[in-house]
Amino acid sequence: MNYRKSLLALAATVLIVSGLQAQQDEEKEKGFKKQNLFTGGSVTVSFFNHQTLLGANPHFGYKLNDFMDAGITFNYVYNGARDYLAFNDRIRQTVVGPGAFLRVYPASVIFLQGQIEHNFSNLKYYTSPGSSPSEKIKTDATSFLVGAGLAQGREKGSTTFFYISLLFDVLKNKNSPYVDVSYDPNNPAVQRIDMVPVIRAGINIGLFQHRYKREE
């Protein structure tokens, strides 16, 4: 657990330092600039310990400066797992919810990301393959995803680029779609919650940039 705390502390320090540096060092015009708006989205993929996670995440955001982006997102996630409570059982979970993110770019090709989400889940539990769901559960959970990624094509003055990121839900709520929950067969009350690595690949698409360049 100590290495996780150290990693989180290091990431938080870099985020704060990068943000202060961006505010102090970058000369920029104040006020809203529509050419800094961007849209886009990503796909989510993860496979971990009998679990499959697939999702889509459209987003809309604003480039705060050359070192920092912020935005809002909407999540759709499908989560399937087997051997959940007993051998050969199944769960099928669909998840939707809003979120907000912050990305900090220490370099043009590297970014750190923090993303808060509140997801609403519909879960169906199957005792065996091909059976009807024996239980249907509706839950909700807040997740805080942190991690890092690579950006291709992000340049000064541009918000259009491809990216890939690796994120982890550090809150580890048992109802989060980004964790793996395992139970002791001899004592189902005993739970183990592991963070699932979440891989997201997507694109940022700058808005109004070509129009802005023509006006210049």
Secondary structure as UniProt FT lines:
FT   HELIX           2..25
FT   HELIX           34..36
FT   STRAND          37..47
FT   STRAND          51..65
FT   TURN            66..67
FT   STRAND          68..82
FT   TURN            87..88
FT   STRAND          90..107
FT   TURN            108..109
FT   STRAND          110..126
FT   TURN            129..130
FT   STRAND          135..152
FT   TURN            156..157
FT   STRAND          161..169
FT   TURN            170..171
FT   TURN            174..175
FT   TURN            177..178
FT   STRAND          179..184
FT   TURN            185..186
FT   STRAND          187..195
FT   STRAND          198..206
FT   HELIX           209..215
//
